[in-house]
């Protein structure tokens, strides 16, 4: 397999990752609606810890850098929380 072939495979994976991030972020509206029904605030620290712990464990099982995976998921969670804030009209205040 040539370097070009490997890079094409990586590009395909990268495209899939971005699509999955979009799908994950698009679920923010559904999450927000369910949180409203259950009386849960947008910032759900308990769920954040559950997700982070689950992904650190998954990374460890796959011999990946668990710290790096945790950082990625912290970003993904923040993207989702920010989207929920936007949807609820509680977005970040502009300076």
HUHUJO-V17759 format. One record per run of one state. SS is the DSSP state (2 for helix, 1 for strand, 0 for the rest). FROM is the first residue (numbers start at 1). LEN is the number of residues. If there is no record, write none. Layout:
ss=[SS | SS]
from=[FROM | FROM]
len=[LEN | LEN]
This chain:
ss=[0 | 2 | 0 | 2 | 0 | 2 | 0 | 2 | 0]
from=[1 | 3 | 27 | 28 | 39 | 45 | 62 | 66 | 89]
len=[2 | 24 | 1 | 11 | 6 | 17 | 4 | 23 | 7]
